[in-house]
């Protein structure tokens, strides 16, 4: 990521490191220019816990605070079509959420992907509507997508589970390409597109994020996962997107071990990858942990997408 405000960057990272360190003693944080500035920055960048660092600024700050009181929703926008496993052509649609009255012409965007075991669910899933609305109020463009669903998908006998995951990933990539191709129409910054989702949608979001190096046309700047893991699509490589996963330690549907393996593999490739966990038995606990999820997602996207430098 880019260096954002030298002094703020140093102070915020130092605070993050101090919170993580027992006793808060980091000699480099307090060194008086003994180490060259670039070396110090490199150490801080590697150690910062971005989801825990609130973006700075006095007053109302776009992409951090609710700066728009209303959101305009355009439903059922067609973003493509694809053939399902039964040979039928499926029309792919999204709902578009935009801050009402906004005049900025190059805004960051988030693609949201619903859950439902790849067999079920819809783009009007309650947590996605809430997230899309919340981030639109902060100045983003948000889209919630439908994608090909298969029966039984990843439920029942799992007979077409892998194929259904691959279809969903391909459709989400199509949505990213649609936004990039139509950036002027939707007043989107084509270089600041993120993706997020819940459960099956979280798996899809991570799969898209971890395909960035292989498919630059569908590249995203960040991926956010609620109860997901990277499954059934490709391998994690340098150049893929940074990711944030929220997960319960006892998840009855997507094992916590799969999330840990995903984050470990990403970190081994030098990527920013964060796992925020709850020592609970649960799956997609959005209602129970809503504020934490919204706050940490906001922080993560701000830093990883360099929103201090985004159009305002």
C-alpha positions as CSV (number, residue, x, y, z in Angstrom):
1,X,0.0,0.0,0.0
2,X,1.0,3.7,-0.3
3,X,2.6,5.6,2.6
4,X,-0.2,7.8,3.8
5,X,0.7,10.9,5.8
6,X,4.2,10.2,7.2
7,X,3.6,11.5,10.7
8,X,0.1,10.1,11.1
9,X,1.3,6.8,9.6
10,X,4.2,6.5,12.1
11,X,2.1,7.4,15.1
12,X,-0.9,5.2,14.3
13,X,1.3,2.2,13.5
14,X,3.3,2.8,16.7
15,X,0.1,2.8,18.7
16,X,-1.0,-0.4,17.0
17,X,2.3,-2.1,17.7
18,X,2.3,-0.9,21.3
19,X,-1.2,-2.4,21.9
20,X,0.0,-5.7,20.5
21,X,3.2,-5.9,22.5
22,X,3.2,-6.9,26.1
23,X,4.3,-3.8,28.0
24,X,4.2,-1.7,24.9
25,X,8.0,-1.6,24.4
26,X,9.2,-1.3,20.8
27,X,12.6,0.2,20.7
28,X,12.2,1.2,17.0
29,X,9.0,3.2,17.9
30,X,11.0,5.4,20.2
31,X,14.3,5.5,18.4
32,X,15.3,9.1,17.5
33,X,16.2,8.7,13.8
34,X,18.9,6.1,14.6
35,X,17.5,3.8,11.9
36,X,16.9,5.2,8.4
37,X,13.4,6.4,7.8
38,X,12.6,3.9,5.1
39,X,13.7,1.0,7.2
40,X,11.5,2.1,10.0
41,X,8.6,2.5,7.7
42,X,9.1,-1.0,6.3
43,X,9.0,-2.5,9.8
44,X,5.8,-0.6,10.7
45,X,4.0,-1.5,7.5
46,X,4.7,-5.2,8.2
47,X,3.4,-5.0,11.7
48,X,0.3,-2.8,11.5
49,X,-3.0,-4.4,12.4
50,X,-5.0,-2.3,10.0
51,X,-8.5,-3.5,11.1
52,X,-7.8,-2.1,14.6
53,X,-6.6,1.4,13.4
54,X,-9.3,4.0,13.0
55,X,-8.7,6.5,10.1
56,X,-7.6,9.9,11.4
57,X,-9.2,13.3,10.9
58,X,-11.4,15.8,12.6
59,X,-15.1,16.3,11.9
60,X,-16.9,14.2,9.4
61,X,-14.5,12.2,7.1
62,X,-15.7,10.6,3.9
63,X,-15.2,6.8,3.8
64,X,-15.0,6.8,7.6
65,X,-18.2,8.5,8.8
66,X,-21.8,8.7,7.8
67,X,-21.6,11.8,5.5
68,X,-24.8,11.0,3.5
69,X,-28.2,10.7,5.2
70,X,-29.9,8.8,2.4
71,X,-29.0,6.1,-0.1
72,X,-30.5,5.5,-3.6
73,X,-31.0,1.9,-4.6
74,X,-31.3,0.7,-8.2
75,X,-32.6,-2.9,-8.3
76,X,-32.0,-5.7,-10.8
77,X,-29.3,-4.2,-12.9
78,X,-28.1,-6.8,-15.4
79,X,-24.3,-7.3,-15.2
80,X,-23.9,-10.3,-17.4
81,X,-25.2,-13.8,-18.2
82,X,-23.7,-17.3,-17.8
83,X,-24.7,-20.9,-18.5
84,X,-25.4,-23.1,-15.5
85,X,-24.6,-26.8,-15.0
86,X,-28.0,-27.8,-16.6
87,X,-27.1,-25.8,-19.8
88,X,-29.5,-23.0,-19.0
89,X,-28.5,-19.3,-19.6
90,X,-28.9,-17.4,-16.3
91,X,-29.2,-13.6,-16.3
92,X,-26.9,-12.1,-13.7
93,X,-28.3,-9.1,-11.8
94,X,-27.2,-6.8,-9.0
95,X,-28.7,-4.1,-6.8
96,X,-26.7,-0.8,-6.9
97,X,-26.5,1.3,-3.7
98,X,-25.3,4.9,-4.1
99,X,-25.2,7.9,-1.7
100,X,-28.0,10.2,-2.6
101,X,-26.9,13.6,-4.0
102,X,-23.2,12.6,-4.2
103,X,-21.3,14.5,-6.9
104,X,-17.9,12.8,-6.6
105,X,-17.0,11.1,-9.9
106,X,-14.4,8.5,-8.9
107,X,-15.7,6.6,-5.8
108,X,-14.5,3.4,-4.3
109,X,-16.8,0.4,-4.8
110,X,-17.6,-2.8,-2.9
111,X,-19.2,-5.9,-4.5
112,X,-21.2,-7.9,-1.9
113,X,-21.9,-11.6,-2.3
114,X,-24.7,-13.4,-0.4
115,X,-24.5,-16.8,1.3
116,X,-26.7,-19.9,1.0
117,X,-24.4,-23.0,0.4
118,X,-24.2,-22.1,-3.3
119,X,-27.7,-23.5,-3.8
120,X,-29.8,-20.8,-2.2
121,X,-29.9,-17.2,-1.0
122,X,-30.4,-13.8,-2.7
123,X,-28.8,-10.4,-3.1
124,X,-31.3,-8.9,-0.6
125,X,-29.8,-10.9,2.3
126,X,-30.3,-8.7,5.4
127,X,-26.7,-8.3,6.4
128,X,-25.6,-7.4,2.9
129,X,-28.4,-4.8,2.6
130,X,-27.2,-3.3,5.9
131,X,-23.5,-3.3,4.9
132,X,-24.3,-1.9,1.4
133,X,-26.4,0.9,3.0
134,X,-23.9,1.7,5.7
135,X,-20.9,2.0,3.3
136,X,-23.0,4.0,0.8
137,X,-23.7,6.5,3.6
138,X,-20.0,6.8,4.0
139,X,-19.5,7.6,0.3
140,X,-18.9,4.3,-1.4
141,X,-20.8,2.8,-4.3
142,X,-22.0,-0.7,-3.3
143,X,-23.5,-3.5,-5.3
144,X,-25.1,-6.7,-4.0
145,X,-25.1,-9.5,-6.6
146,X,-27.0,-12.6,-7.5
147,X,-25.0,-15.4,-9.1
148,X,-25.6,-18.9,-10.5
149,X,-27.0,-21.3,-7.9
150,X,-26.9,-25.1,-8.2
151,X,-28.8,-27.9,-6.4
152,X,-27.6,-29.3,-4.0
153,X,-24.6,-27.0,-4.2
154,X,-22.6,-27.3,-1.0
155,X,-25.5,-28.9,1.0
156,X,-26.9,-32.4,0.8
157,X,-24.6,-34.8,-0.9
158,X,-22.1,-32.1,-2.1
159,X,-22.3,-33.7,-5.6
160,X,-21.7,-30.4,-7.5
161,X,-20.3,-28.3,-4.7
162,X,-16.9,-27.6,-6.3
163,X,-18.5,-26.6,-9.6
164,X,-21.0,-24.4,-7.8
165,X,-18.1,-22.6,-6.0
166,X,-16.3,-22.1,-9.3
167,X,-19.4,-20.7,-10.9
168,X,-20.0,-18.2,-8.1
169,X,-16.4,-17.1,-8.3
170,X,-16.6,-16.6,-12.0
171,X,-19.8,-14.6,-11.7
172,X,-18.4,-12.4,-9.0
173,X,-15.4,-11.7,-11.2
174,X,-17.8,-10.8,-14.0
175,X,-19.4,-8.3,-11.6
176,X,-16.0,-6.7,-10.9
177,X,-15.3,-6.4,-14.6
178,X,-18.7,-4.9,-15.2
179,X,-18.0,-2.2,-12.6
180,X,-14.5,-1.5,-14.1
181,X,-15.9,-1.4,-17.6
182,X,-18.7,0.9,-16.6
183,X,-16.8,3.0,-14.1
184,X,-17.7,6.3,-15.8
185,X,-21.4,5.4,-15.7
186,X,-21.5,4.6,-12.0
187,X,-18.8,7.1,-11.1
188,X,-16.4,4.5,-9.7
189,X,-12.7,4.6,-9.3
190,X,-11.7,1.4,-11.3
191,X,-8.6,1.0,-9.2
192,X,-10.5,1.0,-5.9
193,X,-12.9,-2.0,-6.0
194,X,-13.2,-4.3,-3.1
195,X,-15.3,-7.4,-2.5
196,X,-17.0,-8.9,0.6
197,X,-19.5,-11.6,1.5
198,X,-21.0,-14.0,4.0
199,X,-20.6,-17.8,4.2
200,X,-20.8,-19.0,0.6
201,X,-20.4,-15.3,-0.4
202,X,-17.4,-15.0,1.9
203,X,-15.8,-18.0,0.2
204,X,-16.5,-16.4,-3.1
205,X,-15.0,-13.0,-2.0
206,X,-11.8,-14.7,-0.9
207,X,-11.6,-16.7,-4.1
208,X,-11.9,-13.5,-6.1
209,X,-9.3,-11.7,-4.0
210,X,-6.9,-14.6,-4.2
211,X,-7.3,-14.8,-8.0
212,X,-6.1,-11.2,-8.6
213,X,-2.6,-12.2,-9.7
214,X,-4.0,-14.8,-12.2
215,X,-6.8,-12.6,-13.6
216,X,-5.9,-8.9,-13.5
217,X,-9.1,-7.9,-15.3
218,X,-11.1,-8.9,-12.1
219,X,-8.5,-7.6,-9.7
220,X,-9.8,-6.2,-6.4
221,X,-7.9,-4.1,-3.9
222,X,-9.3,-5.9,-0.8
223,X,-11.5,-8.9,0.2
224,X,-13.7,-9.1,3.3
225,X,-15.0,-12.5,4.5
226,X,-17.6,-13.3,7.2
227,X,-17.3,-17.0,8.0
228,X,-15.4,-18.0,4.8
229,X,-12.2,-19.5,3.5
230,X,-10.4,-19.8,0.2
231,X,-11.7,-23.0,-1.3
232,X,-11.8,-24.9,-4.7
233,X,-10.3,-22.1,-6.8
234,X,-6.6,-21.5,-7.6
235,X,-3.8,-20.9,-5.2
236,X,-2.7,-17.8,-3.3
237,X,0.1,-15.9,-4.9
238,X,2.1,-12.7,-4.4
239,X,0.2,-9.8,-5.9
240,X,-3.2,-11.1,-4.7
241,X,-5.5,-8.9,-2.6
242,X,-5.2,-8.3,1.1
243,X,-8.0,-10.0,3.1
244,X,-9.9,-9.8,6.4
245,X,-11.8,-12.8,7.7
246,X,-14.2,-12.8,10.6
247,X,-14.7,-16.3,12.0
248,X,-16.0,-18.2,15.0
249,X,-13.6,-20.7,16.5
250,X,-16.3,-23.4,16.4
251,X,-18.1,-22.8,13.0
252,X,-20.5,-25.7,12.2
253,X,-20.4,-25.0,8.4
254,X,-17.0,-23.5,7.4
255,X,-14.4,-24.9,9.7
256,X,-12.2,-22.4,11.6
257,X,-9.2,-24.5,10.6
258,X,-9.9,-23.7,6.9
259,X,-9.9,-19.9,7.8
260,X,-6.6,-20.3,9.7
261,X,-5.1,-22.2,6.7
262,X,-6.2,-19.5,4.3
263,X,-4.8,-16.6,6.4
264,X,-1.5,-18.5,7.0
265,X,-1.1,-19.2,3.3
266,X,-1.7,-15.6,2.4
267,X,0.8,-14.3,5.0
268,X,3.3,-16.8,3.8
269,X,3.1,-15.1,0.4
270,X,3.8,-11.7,2.0
271,X,0.1,-10.5,1.8
272,X,-1.7,-8.5,4.4
273,X,-4.2,-11.1,5.9
274,X,-6.1,-10.7,9.1
275,X,-8.2,-13.2,11.1
276,X,-10.6,-11.7,13.6
277,X,-12.1,-14.5,15.6
278,X,-14.8,-15.1,18.3
279,X,-14.4,-18.0,20.7
280,X,-18.0,-19.1,20.1
281,X,-20.0,-21.7,18.2
282,X,-21.6,-19.7,15.4
283,X,-21.8,-19.0,11.7
284,X,-22.3,-15.6,10.2
285,X,-23.0,-13.9,13.5
286,X,-23.6,-10.5,11.9
287,X,-26.3,-9.3,14.3
288,X,-24.3,-10.3,17.4
289,X,-21.1,-8.5,16.2
290,X,-22.4,-5.9,13.8
291,X,-20.5,-2.9,15.1
292,X,-17.2,-4.7,15.3
293,X,-17.6,-6.0,11.7
294,X,-18.5,-2.6,10.3
295,X,-15.8,-0.8,12.2
296,X,-13.0,-3.2,11.4
297,X,-14.1,-3.5,7.8
298,X,-14.1,0.3,7.5
299,X,-10.6,0.5,8.9
300,X,-9.3,-2.3,6.8
301,X,-10.7,-0.9,3.5
302,X,-9.5,2.7,4.4
303,X,-5.8,1.6,4.8
304,X,-5.7,-1.1,2.1
305,X,-7.4,0.9,-0.5
306,X,-5.5,4.1,0.4
307,X,-8.7,6.0,0.8
308,X,-6.9,9.0,2.3
309,X,-5.9,9.7,-1.3
310,X,-9.3,8.8,-2.9
311,X,-11.5,11.4,-4.5
312,X,-13.6,13.4,-2.0
